[in-house]
């Protein structure tokens, strides 16, 4: 019985194929695994193999012509077999079937072109389904421990003493075809181990869901703009070293210095210490600074309350305690509620500069980068410096560029001249 060959679906975006070359002509004998034609898709030109033994009785798409996926391409059967009825049944005009077969994504112009110059659609449901020869460019694959290969490819590999598992297949799902064996024997294709795609999926935790929701709401509702300023941390480095010698073992970090300086700068710039509430803006008179802490499942922001009234040692001890409780999953809701300003520091990871998404309901968030050794100009001379970049993300509904810039300038002055923020009671 004659076998109908349809235009195969050779890529996920393919809607039609062009026959660039027929390797067999009507009347030629065909064996399973032999190449019938080269078919050009939207991604590449691929070899098309036969799955059947027989004689090529009919070519429906001439070289250089296109046909939609599943349209009649050729017929293979016994020599002299009458296929008139089969062709009549296969090529009978069925406008409704063609409409359903057309991909929804095809453009109107493509549809018109198909109707004008391409063969009719595929055989009706009663016709025997046509095989889809394998011709994509994936690596060799195994099915149930057996390498996928055409009979001809297996025979050629056996005759040539080739371990077929060492050949990379270019057919559908990595199927090895005749051309792959020939290239391997000629040294044109390097041996490759059989590979398979793997992945792991995990359920999204409630923490990650909350983080995703809040940050998405912030990013897509608040009109962010960003201000970056470089700070020379040389003086702060000296102060930190001296303080840590005096108060050891309860040492302070650079982040503690930033939190303290930011809290005092916020007292001078209350518009930055504010919240957007939809129909009103809240200017907070207290300073509660959220300090971002990374944990395995995401990011938590415990709050240092009344940070402007606390000493460096108090701030450092509180942040360390929050970080420990966050990693142990022992933070309580009151620990991360009520922030009026947020600081996110990635400097300890070597990140020199970044932008952060505002943590609602705050109007601003400060991104702190690493301290980098770099030349700076002081008193007209180039000297070694230790520069840290600060980036302020602002909600433009609340904070204007001039307001944010003034806050950053005050913060810069305090960090470059730490005596402005430090006294005996501040340590």
C-alpha positions in Angstrom: 0.0 0.0 0.0 1.3 3.4 -0.9 2.6 5.7 1.8 1.8 9.4 1.9 4.7 11.7 2.9 3.6 15.1 4.2 5.7 18.3 4.8 7.2 17.7 8.2 7.2 20.1 11.1 11.0 20.7 11.5 11.1 23.5 14.0 8.8 25.0 16.6 8.2 28.1 14.5 8.0 26.5 11.1 4.7 27.1 9.2 5.9 26.1 5.7 9.0 24.5 4.1 10.7 25.0 0.7 12.1 22.0 -1.1 15.6 23.1 -2.1 16.6 19.8 -3.7 15.1 16.4 -4.4 17.7 13.6 -4.1 15.3 11.1 -5.6 13.1 11.4 -8.7 9.8 9.7 -9.7 10.5 6.1 -10.4 13.6 5.8 -8.3 13.8 3.1 -5.7 13.9 4.4 -2.1 15.1 2.6 1.0 14.4 3.5 4.6 17.0 5.9 5.9 17.9 7.3 2.5 17.7 11.1 2.0 14.7 12.1 -0.1 15.1 15.9 -0.2 16.7 18.9 1.4 14.0 21.1 3.0 14.6 24.7 3.9 12.8 25.9 7.1 12.7 29.2 8.8 15.9 28.3 10.7 18.0 26.0 8.5 18.1 23.7 5.4 17.8 20.1 6.7 18.0 16.6 5.1 14.8 14.8 4.9 14.9 10.9 5.2 12.5 8.3 4.1 11.0 5.9 6.7 9.8 3.5 4.0 11.1 1.1 1.4 9.6 1.3 -2.1 9.5 3.5 -5.2 9.0 7.2 -5.4 5.7 7.4 -7.2 4.8 11.1 -6.9 6.4 14.4 -6.1 3.8 17.0 -5.0 6.2 20.0 -4.4 8.8 20.8 -7.1 12.3 22.1 -6.2 12.2 25.7 -5.2 8.6 25.7 -4.2 7.1 26.0 -0.7 4.3 24.0 1.0 2.7 24.4 4.4 3.4 22.0 7.2 1.4 18.7 6.7 0.7 19.4 3.0 1.3 16.5 0.6 5.0 16.2 -0.3 5.4 12.8 -2.0 4.1 9.3 -2.2 6.1 6.1 -1.9 4.7 2.7 -2.9 5.2 -0.4 -5.1 6.4 0.0 -8.6 3.4 0.4 -11.0 0.9 0.9 -8.1 -2.1 3.0 -9.0 -2.2 6.0 -6.7 -4.8 8.1 -8.7 -7.6 7.6 -6.1 -5.2 8.4 -3.3 -4.0 11.6 -4.9 -7.6 12.6 -5.6 -8.6 12.0 -2.0 -5.5 13.7 -0.7 -5.6 16.7 -3.0 -9.4 17.3 -2.9 -10.1 21.0 -2.1 -11.3 21.4 1.4 -11.4 25.1 2.3 -12.6 24.5 5.8 -9.9 22.0 6.6 -7.3 24.3 5.1 -8.5 27.1 7.3 -8.2 25.0 10.4 -4.8 23.8 9.4 -3.4 27.2 8.8 -1.4 28.4 11.9 -3.0 31.2 13.8 0.2 33.2 13.8 0.7 33.2 10.0 0.4 36.7 8.5 -2.4 37.5 6.0 0.1 37.9 3.2 1.5 34.4 3.8 -2.0 32.9 3.8 -2.7 34.6 0.4 0.6 33.2 -1.0 -0.2 29.7 0.1 -3.7 29.8 -1.5 -2.3 31.1 -4.8 0.8 28.9 -5.3 1.0 26.1 -2.8 -0.5 22.6 -3.0 -3.7 21.8 -1.1 -3.7 20.9 2.6 -2.9 17.6 4.1 -5.0 14.5 3.8 -8.3 14.3 5.8 -8.4 12.5 9.1 -9.4 9.2 7.4 -6.1 9.0 5.5 -3.2 7.1 7.1 -1.0 9.5 9.1 2.3 10.2 7.4 5.6 9.7 9.1 7.6 12.7 10.1 11.2 12.1 9.1 13.8 13.4 11.6 16.0 16.3 10.4 16.6 18.8 13.2 20.0 19.7 14.5 19.9 18.4 18.0 22.6 16.3 19.7 22.4 12.5 19.5 19.8 11.1 21.9 18.8 7.8 23.4 15.4 6.3 23.8 15.1 3.5 26.4 18.9 3.1 26.4 18.9 2.8 22.6 20.6 5.3 20.3 18.2 6.9 17.8 19.6 6.2 14.3 18.2 5.4 10.9 18.7 1.9 9.6 21.1 3.1 6.9 23.1 5.0 9.5 23.4 1.9 11.6 24.5 -0.2 8.7 27.1 2.3 7.6 28.4 2.5 11.2 28.6 -1.2 11.5 30.4 -1.6 8.2 32.9 1.1 9.2 33.5 -0.2 12.7 32.2 3.0 14.3 30.7 3.1 17.7 27.4 4.8 16.9 27.2 6.2 20.4 30.1 8.5 19.6 28.4 10.1 16.6 26.4 13.3 17.1 23.0 13.2 15.4 21.6 16.1 13.4 18.2 14.5 13.0 15.0 15.0 14.9 15.6 14.8 18.7 19.3 13.9 17.9 18.5 11.0 15.5 21.6 9.9 13.6 21.3 9.8 9.8 23.5 8.8 6.9 25.1 12.2 6.6 26.2 12.1 10.2 28.1 8.8 9.7 29.7 10.1 6.5 30.9 13.3 8.3 32.2 11.3 11.2 34.1 9.0 9.0 35.6 12.0 7.2 36.6 13.6 10.5 34.3 16.5 9.9 32.3 15.9 13.1 33.9 15.5 16.5 32.8 12.8 18.7 30.5 14.0 21.4 29.1 12.2 24.5 25.4 11.6 24.6 23.8 14.4 26.6 20.4 15.1 28.0 18.7 18.2 29.3 18.1 18.4 33.0 16.5 20.9 35.4 15.1 21.1 38.8 11.9 22.9 39.8 11.0 24.0 43.3 7.9 25.4 44.7 8.0 29.2 45.3 8.1 29.9 49.0 5.7 32.2 50.7 8.6 34.6 51.4 9.6 34.7 47.8 6.0 35.2 46.7 5.7 38.2 49.1 9.1 39.7 47.9 8.1 39.3 44.3 4.7 40.9 44.8 6.0 43.9 46.8 8.9 44.6 44.5 6.7 44.3 41.4 4.2 46.7 42.9 7.0 49.1 43.7 8.8 48.9 40.4 5.8 49.2 38.2 3.8 51.7 40.3 6.5 54.1 41.6 8.3 56.2 39.0 11.9 55.5 40.0 14.8 57.7 39.2 18.4 57.3 40.4 21.1 59.6 41.7 24.7 58.4 42.2 27.5 60.1 44.1 31.1 59.0 44.9 32.3 59.3 48.5 35.9 59.2 49.6 35.9 56.9 52.6 39.5 57.4 53.7 38.5 59.4 56.8 35.8 56.9 57.7 38.3 54.0 57.4 40.6 55.8 59.9 37.8 56.5 62.3 36.5 52.9 62.1 40.0 51.5 62.9 40.4 53.8 65.9 36.9 53.1 67.2 37.3 49.3 66.9 40.5 49.4 68.9 38.7 51.3 71.6 35.5 49.2 71.8 36.9 45.8 71.0 35.4 43.1 70.7 32.2 44.9 69.8 33.4 46.2 66.5 31.5 48.4 64.1 31.3 47.9 60.3 31.3 50.4 57.4 27.6 49.6 57.0 27.0 50.8 60.6 28.7 54.1 59.7 26.5 54.5 56.7 23.3 53.8 58.7 24.4 56.4 61.3 25.3 59.0 58.7 22.1 58.4 56.7 19.9 58.7 59.8 21.4 62.0 60.7 21.2 63.3 57.1 17.5 62.3 57.1 16.9 64.6 60.0 18.1 67.5 57.8 16.1 66.3 54.8 12.7 65.1 56.0 11.2 65.0 52.5 13.5 62.0 51.8 12.2 60.4 55.0 8.7 60.2 53.6 6.0 57.8 52.3 3.6 57.8 49.4 0.1 56.9 50.6 -1.9 57.4 47.4 -3.9 60.5 48.2 -1.4 62.0 50.6 2.3 62.1 51.4 3.5 61.3 54.9 6.6 63.1 56.2 8.0 61.1 59.0 9.5 62.9 62.0 11.0 59.7 63.3 13.8 57.8 61.5 13.4 54.0 61.2 16.0 52.6 58.8 15.4 49.2 57.2 18.6 47.3 56.6 18.4 44.7 53.9 19.6 41.2 54.9 20.1 38.4 52.4 18.8 34.9 53.5 18.6 31.7 51.5 15.0 32.2 50.5 15.3 35.9 49.6 15.7 39.3 51.2 14.5 40.5 54.6 14.5 44.1 55.8 14.6 44.3 59.6 14.2 47.9 60.9 16.6 49.8 63.2 14.2 52.1 65.0 15.1 55.7 65.9 18.5 55.1 64.3 19.4 58.8 64.6 19.3 58.5 68.4 21.4 55.4 68.6 25.2 55.0 69.0 27.4 53.1 66.5 27.7 50.3 68.9 24.0 50.0 69.4 23.4 50.1 65.6 26.1 47.5 65.0 24.8 45.2 67.8 21.2 45.5 66.6 22.0 44.8 62.9 24.1 41.8 63.8 21.3 40.4 66.0 18.7 41.0 63.2 21.0 39.2 60.7 21.4 36.2 63.0 17.7 36.0 63.6 16.9 36.4 59.9 19.1 33.5 59.0 17.6 31.4 61.8 14.1 32.4 60.6 13.2 33.9 64.0 12.3 37.4 62.9 8.9 38.6 64.0 6.6 40.9 62.0 7.3 43.8 64.2 11.0 43.4 63.3 10.5 44.3 59.7 7.6 46.7 59.8 7.6 50.5 60.1 10.6 51.5 58.0 10.8 55.1 56.7 14.0 54.6 54.7 16.0 51.6 53.5 19.7 50.8 52.9 20.9 47.9 50.7 24.6 47.2 50.9 26.3 44.8 48.4 29.8 46.2 49.0 30.8 43.1 50.9 30.2 41.1 47.7 32.5 43.3 45.7 29.7 45.1 43.8 31.0 48.6 43.1 27.7 50.2 42.0 24.0 49.1 41.6 20.5 50.4 41.8 17.9 49.1 44.2 14.1 48.9 44.0 12.3 51.1 46.5 11.0 49.2 49.5 7.3 50.3 50.0 6.1 52.5 51.6 9.4 54.3 51.6 10.0 57.1 49.1 13.8 56.2 48.7 16.3 53.4 49.1 20.1 53.8 49.3 22.3 51.3 47.4 25.8 51.1 48.9 28.7 49.7 46.8 32.2 48.5 47.7 35.1 50.7 48.8 37.5 50.7 45.9 41.1 51.9 45.9 41.4 54.6 43.3 43.3 57.9 42.8 41.5 61.1 44.0 42.4 64.8 43.7 42.9 66.6 47.0 44.2 70.2 47.2 45.1 70.1 43.6 47.2 66.9 43.9 46.4 63.3 42.9 46.7 61.0 45.9 45.5 57.5 46.8 41.9 57.3 47.8 39.2 54.9 48.9 36.0 55.6 47.0 32.5 54.2 47.7 29.6 54.9 45.4 26.1 55.6 46.7 23.0 55.4 44.5 19.7 56.8 45.8 16.6 55.4 44.2 13.8 57.9 44.5 10.0 57.8 44.0 9.4 60.9 41.8 5.9 61.3 43.1 7.4 62.3 46.4 11.1 63.3 46.0 12.4 65.6 43.3 15.9 65.5 41.9 17.1 68.5 43.8 15.8 67.1 47.1 17.5 63.8 46.6 20.8 65.4 45.5 20.8 67.7 48.6 20.4 64.6 50.8 23.2 62.8 49.1 25.5 65.8 49.4 24.8 65.9 53.2 25.4 62.2 53.5 28.7 62.5 51.5 29.9 65.4 53.8 29.2 63.3 56.9 31.0 60.3 55.6 34.0 62.3 54.4 34.1 64.3 57.6 32.9 61.8 60.2 33.6 64.2 63.1 30.3 65.9 61.9 28.3 62.9 63.1 30.5 61.5 65.8 30.8 62.5 69.4 31.5 60.6 72.6 27.8 59.8 72.9 27.6 58.6 69.3 30.2 55.8 69.7 
